[in-house]
Structures are given as structure tokens and as C-alpha cells.
Amino acid sequence: MFPLGNVLFPHALLPLHVFEARYRALTEACLAGDGEFGVVLIERGSEVGGGDTRFTVGTVAKILEAGRLPDGRYVLAAVGTKRLRVKRWLAEEPYPRADVEFLDDQASDDAATDSETRRIEVARLLRRVLALRTELGDAGPSVDVELDDDVVRASFEAAAVAPLGPLDAQRLLELESPSARLDALEGLLSEEARFLELRLAGS
């Protein structure tokens, strides 16, 4: 397990610079095995040194590329694959470990057209928010956002790109259906768009 200060969503890329000894050991174990590890958000504490408190819902990360530097540090490129829930934390040596269960993200039983309408609206709001941030000079991803046609994947893609704080992102990760996730995203992005419009009007 790799506790971090940010939320990883399924399908999102995760670049990592691994320098702490225990996470070097974790990286080596992953590279010798299936290349997977769990990522959870730190609730209290810091990424370095241990002693942190962690959320229990997180994401499985799969290492895509790994490079080892001369001093033993690693540079990793990983991608989120599926959600997980920690059932219990195990011994922290030689690195954080946990007993986990995997969480399926099912397309909701409500009308497919309702989820599709939400997906389209969230994509529109996301482009609007990113365009306003660009106009205000805020750094961020390109406004040319295209969400997948699959609503489950689209809900994660939108959440990964949206300018959210870690607690809002964690709340989205914990939601159990794409419909609920898109609904929450619509509210968060609408609120952010109104805030950015007020900033722009006052600038």
C-alpha cells in the first residue's frame, strides 16, 4: 500500500518519485510480482515517515514503466485500475500492507439516457470550468476534454481532471455508482463555475 496526499482514480495516470526506503522496497516487490499496489488518501499526517491516518477506500495502481536512478530512487509511471477497500491494516514492515477487497463499479439501474445526459452535462461543465481557469491564468489541463462513452469510466475521467480538493475527490471515489458520481460532479463543477465567473467579473 502506498498512502499519498492525493486521490488516484481508476484510469488516471500516477507519476511517482520513490525515495523513501520502505517504498523502494515496495517498488521492488511490485516489480518482482504483478506490478500492482494500492493507493489510499492520507487523512492526517504526511507521506514521509509514517504515523499517518488513512482513508479506507482507494485504488489499485498498475506500474506501466519504472526507472531506477543511480542512488536507488525510482521513477514510476502507474495507472489506476479499480477501486479497493481496506478491510484491515497489516504490519507496516517492510512497507505498508493491508488486507483489501475490490469494489465493483456498476452502471446504475436507472435509465441509461439519464446517465448519458449527466455525462454530457458534466463534460460541458468541465470544459467551462477549465476554460475559465485558463482565462484567469490558473494552471490546469487542456480544455479539450473528451469523456469516454462508458459512464463508469467517464465518471472517473471527469473526477480525475476536475479541479477538486482531496476531500471532495475522496468523496467521489467512495460513491458506489457512476450516476451518483456524475451527479455530485455536476454540483461541484456548477459551484466552481459560478466562483470562477465572479473572480473573472471582479478582475
Secondary structure, DSSP 8 states (H G I E B T S, - for coil): -EEESS---TT-EEEEEE-SHHHHHHHHHHHHTTSEEEEEEEEES-SSSS--EE-SEEEEEEEEEEEE-TTS-EEEEEEEEEEEEEEEE---SSS--EEEEEE-----SS-HHHHHHHHHHHHHHHHHHHHHHHHTT-----S-----SSHHHHHHHHHHHS---HHHHHHHHH-SSHHHHHHHHHHHHHHHHHHHHHHHHH-
